[in-house]
């Protein structure tokens, strides 16, 4: 029996005005809902520019509590439209403790909970360790009206352990709100190689776990980084059902059949054949003599 659900992806540019970005995101959520979307995912840190390009104490003023002002507004939108909203926000947990966090709001407007980003990068132009405390809620799944979903965030994309654990917890779809791009000084071959690696690693999570994977990335140039968009949906065999442009804002709605995961998992039974008795070394930082 089919289990169809319509997924909405919002890929957009942002400005320095937080309210302007929130208002814009709400309009695009409404646009996705008008196209039939039932579960709508916004990109990473969509209420601001990607502020982690610098280490600036003033940027902590962008943070808010979760639940808080943005989720309060989005809960009303979710209820009015009857949609699930996945909202990535800069969380102020307490004085001096901040997280990169995604809230999940159900179709009746209820707040289902949040996931705090576990893997925190620190690279030129992506100084996230300055701002974010690593997540301490563990990996999470959320039982929404339309599907049981798992949410991971950007840098989490590169870690098969995160995708595996979230899938083993019962996620039918893995969502990755993302902010990733090229340095404007890079050459085209480097750009293509990085973009292909990003898409390939996430598609591999779909294959290994027999689930749909959804990546939602921002677009636009900010402080020497061109965010490459390319939001996409991969089916449980890694085939792209949709791929966004690298330049344009887009609102896309895609229907997927979650029941197909059973067929993929039966015919290629990766979960059945896992040797969980042999995986203890994975908890080591590096497997050496010490």
C-alpha positions as CSV (number, residue, x, y, z in Angstrom):
1,X,0.0,0.0,0.0
2,X,1.4,3.4,-1.0
3,X,2.2,6.0,1.6
4,X,2.4,9.2,-0.3
5,X,3.6,12.5,1.2
6,X,4.3,15.8,-0.5
7,X,7.6,17.4,0.5
8,X,8.2,21.2,0.2
9,X,11.7,22.6,-0.2
10,X,12.4,26.4,0.3
11,X,15.7,27.6,-1.2
12,X,16.2,31.3,-0.8
13,X,18.5,34.2,-0.3
14,X,18.7,36.1,3.0
15,X,19.5,39.7,4.2
16,X,20.7,41.3,7.4
17,X,17.2,42.0,8.4
18,X,15.9,39.1,10.6
19,X,12.2,40.1,10.4
20,X,12.4,40.4,6.7
21,X,13.9,36.9,6.4
22,X,11.2,35.4,8.6
23,X,8.4,37.2,6.6
24,X,9.9,36.0,3.4
25,X,10.2,32.4,4.6
26,X,6.6,32.5,5.7
27,X,5.5,33.6,2.3
28,X,7.4,30.8,0.7
29,X,5.9,28.3,3.1
30,X,2.5,29.5,2.0
31,X,3.6,29.1,-1.6
32,X,4.7,25.5,-1.0
33,X,1.5,24.7,0.9
34,X,-0.5,26.2,-2.0
35,X,1.3,23.7,-4.3
36,X,0.2,20.8,-2.0
37,X,3.2,20.5,0.3
38,X,2.6,18.7,3.6
39,X,6.1,18.7,5.1
40,X,8.1,21.9,4.4
41,X,11.8,22.3,5.2
42,X,13.5,25.7,5.4
43,X,17.3,26.1,5.0
44,X,19.8,26.4,7.8
45,X,19.7,29.6,9.9
46,X,17.2,31.1,7.5
47,X,16.4,34.2,9.6
48,X,19.8,35.8,9.0
49,X,22.8,35.9,6.8
50,X,25.2,33.1,7.5
51,X,26.9,35.0,10.3
52,X,29.6,32.4,11.0
53,X,31.8,33.8,8.3
54,X,33.4,35.9,11.1
55,X,33.9,35.7,14.9
56,X,31.9,38.6,16.1
57,X,30.3,38.8,19.6
58,X,27.6,41.1,18.3
59,X,26.2,38.2,16.3
60,X,25.0,36.5,19.5
61,X,22.2,39.0,19.5
62,X,20.6,37.1,16.6
63,X,19.9,34.1,18.9
64,X,16.6,33.4,20.5
65,X,14.9,30.8,22.7
66,X,13.3,27.7,21.3
67,X,10.4,27.6,21.7
68,X,10.4,31.4,21.2
69,X,9.5,34.3,19.0
70,X,10.1,32.6,15.6
71,X,8.5,29.3,16.5
72,X,5.5,31.0,18.0
73,X,4.8,32.7,14.7
74,X,5.6,29.6,12.6
75,X,3.3,27.4,14.8
76,X,0.4,29.7,13.8
77,X,1.4,29.4,10.2
78,X,1.7,25.6,10.4
79,X,-1.8,25.3,12.0
80,X,-3.4,27.7,9.5
81,X,-2.0,25.8,6.5
82,X,-2.2,22.3,8.0
83,X,1.5,21.7,7.3
84,X,4.6,20.5,9.1
85,X,7.4,23.1,9.2
86,X,11.1,22.3,9.8
87,X,12.7,25.5,11.0
88,X,16.5,25.9,11.6
89,X,17.3,28.6,14.1
90,X,20.1,30.1,16.3
91,X,19.1,29.0,19.8
92,X,20.0,30.8,23.0
93,X,19.7,28.1,25.6
94,X,21.1,30.1,28.5
95,X,23.6,32.9,29.1
96,X,26.7,31.8,27.3
97,X,25.3,28.6,25.8
98,X,24.1,28.7,22.2
99,X,23.2,26.0,19.7
100,X,22.5,25.5,16.0
101,X,19.1,24.0,16.4
102,X,16.1,22.9,14.2
103,X,12.6,23.0,15.6
104,X,9.8,20.8,14.2
105,X,6.2,22.1,14.2
106,X,3.4,19.7,13.4
107,X,0.4,20.3,11.1
108,X,-1.8,21.2,14.1
109,X,0.6,23.9,15.2
110,X,2.0,21.9,18.0
111,X,5.7,22.1,18.9
112,X,7.1,18.6,18.6
113,X,10.6,19.3,19.8
114,X,14.1,20.2,18.5
115,X,17.4,18.8,17.3
116,X,20.7,20.4,18.2
117,X,23.4,20.1,15.6
118,X,25.9,17.5,16.8
119,X,28.9,18.0,14.4
120,X,30.2,21.6,14.6
121,X,32.7,22.7,11.9
122,X,35.5,25.2,12.1
123,X,37.0,26.3,8.8
124,X,37.9,29.6,7.2
125,X,34.5,31.4,6.6
126,X,32.6,28.8,8.7
127,X,33.6,29.5,12.3
128,X,30.8,27.7,13.9
129,X,32.7,26.5,17.0
130,X,32.9,30.2,18.1
131,X,29.1,30.3,18.3
132,X,27.6,26.8,18.8
133,X,27.9,24.4,21.7
134,X,27.7,20.8,20.3
135,X,24.3,19.2,20.5
136,X,23.5,17.2,23.6
137,X,20.0,15.9,22.8
138,X,21.3,13.0,20.7
139,X,19.8,12.1,17.4
140,X,16.1,12.7,17.1
141,X,13.0,11.6,15.2
142,X,9.7,13.3,15.1
143,X,6.4,11.7,14.5
144,X,4.5,14.2,12.5
145,X,1.0,14.0,11.0
146,X,2.4,12.9,7.7
147,X,5.6,11.0,8.4
148,X,8.2,10.1,11.0
149,X,11.1,12.3,10.1
150,X,14.7,12.7,11.1
151,X,16.4,16.0,11.1
152,X,20.2,16.6,10.9
153,X,21.9,19.8,10.1
154,X,24.5,20.7,7.5
155,X,27.9,19.5,8.7
156,X,26.1,16.4,10.0
157,X,25.8,15.5,6.3
158,X,29.3,14.1,6.2
159,X,28.8,11.6,9.0
160,X,27.2,8.2,8.0
161,X,26.9,7.4,11.7
162,X,24.4,10.3,12.2
163,X,22.3,9.1,9.3
164,X,22.4,5.5,10.4
165,X,21.4,6.1,14.0
166,X,18.6,8.4,13.0
167,X,17.3,5.9,10.4
168,X,17.5,3.1,13.0
169,X,15.3,5.2,15.3
170,X,12.6,4.9,12.7
171,X,13.0,8.0,10.5
172,X,11.2,7.5,7.1
173,X,12.9,10.7,5.7
174,X,16.1,12.4,6.6
175,X,16.1,16.2,6.3
176,X,19.2,18.3,6.2
177,X,18.8,22.1,6.5
178,X,22.1,23.4,5.1
179,X,24.2,26.5,4.4
180,X,27.1,25.5,2.2
181,X,28.8,27.2,-0.7
182,X,32.0,28.0,-2.6
183,X,34.6,30.6,-1.9
184,X,34.3,33.1,-4.7
185,X,38.0,32.8,-5.2
186,X,37.9,29.1,-6.0
187,X,38.3,27.6,-9.5
188,X,35.6,25.8,-11.3
189,X,37.0,22.2,-11.0
190,X,37.3,22.7,-7.2
191,X,33.8,23.9,-7.1
192,X,32.4,21.0,-9.1
193,X,34.4,18.5,-7.0
194,X,33.1,19.9,-3.7
195,X,29.5,20.1,-4.9
196,X,29.6,16.5,-6.2
197,X,31.0,15.2,-3.0
198,X,28.2,17.0,-1.0
199,X,25.5,15.5,-3.1
200,X,27.1,12.0,-3.3
201,X,27.6,11.6,0.5
202,X,24.0,12.4,1.2
203,X,22.7,10.2,-1.6
204,X,24.8,7.4,-0.1
205,X,22.9,7.9,3.2
206,X,19.7,7.3,1.3
207,X,21.0,4.1,-0.2
208,X,22.7,2.7,2.9
209,X,19.5,3.3,5.0
210,X,16.8,2.7,2.5
211,X,15.1,6.1,3.1
212,X,14.5,9.3,1.2
213,X,17.0,12.1,1.9
214,X,16.2,15.8,1.5
215,X,18.9,18.6,1.4
216,X,17.8,22.2,1.6
217,X,20.5,24.8,0.9
218,X,20.5,28.6,0.6
219,X,21.5,30.6,-2.4
220,X,23.1,34.0,-2.9
221,X,26.6,35.6,-2.3
222,X,27.5,36.5,1.2
223,X,30.9,37.8,2.4
224,X,32.9,36.0,-0.3
225,X,30.9,32.8,-0.3
226,X,28.5,31.9,-3.0
227,X,26.0,29.5,-1.5
228,X,25.4,26.9,-4.1
229,X,21.7,26.1,-3.7
230,X,21.3,22.7,-5.3
231,X,18.6,21.6,-2.9
232,X,17.6,18.0,-3.8
233,X,15.6,14.9,-2.9
234,X,17.1,11.5,-3.3
235,X,15.1,8.3,-3.3
236,X,16.2,5.2,-1.2
237,X,18.4,4.1,-4.1
238,X,20.1,7.5,-4.3
239,X,18.3,8.6,-7.5
240,X,17.6,12.3,-7.6
241,X,13.9,13.0,-7.8
242,X,14.6,16.8,-7.8
243,X,17.7,19.0,-7.9
244,X,17.5,22.8,-7.6
245,X,19.6,25.4,-9.4
246,X,22.8,26.9,-8.0
247,X,21.7,30.5,-8.5
248,X,17.9,30.9,-8.0
249,X,15.4,31.0,-5.2
250,X,13.1,28.1,-5.6
251,X,10.0,26.6,-3.9
252,X,9.6,23.0,-5.0
253,X,7.1,20.4,-4.0
254,X,7.7,16.7,-4.6
255,X,5.5,13.7,-3.9
256,X,7.3,10.6,-2.6
257,X,6.0,7.2,-1.6
258,X,7.5,6.2,1.7
259,X,6.2,2.6,1.4
260,X,8.8,2.0,-1.2
261,X,11.5,1.8,1.5
262,X,10.3,-1.6,2.4
263,X,10.9,-2.9,-1.1
264,X,14.4,-1.4,-1.3
265,X,15.3,-2.8,2.1
266,X,14.0,-6.2,1.3
267,X,15.8,-6.5,-2.0
268,X,19.1,-4.9,-0.8
269,X,18.9,-5.9,2.9
270,X,21.7,-3.8,4.3
271,X,20.0,-3.4,7.7
272,X,19.5,-7.2,8.0
273,X,23.1,-8.0,7.3
274,X,24.7,-5.4,9.7
275,X,27.3,-7.1,12.0
276,X,26.5,-5.1,15.1
277,X,28.7,-7.4,17.1
278,X,31.8,-6.2,15.2
279,X,31.3,-2.4,15.4
280,X,32.8,-1.6,18.9
281,X,35.9,0.0,17.4
282,X,33.8,2.8,15.8
283,X,33.7,4.6,19.2
284,X,37.4,5.2,19.1
285,X,38.8,8.5,17.7
286,X,41.3,6.5,15.7
287,X,42.2,2.9,15.7
288,X,45.9,2.7,16.5
289,X,48.1,1.0,19.1
290,X,47.4,3.5,21.9
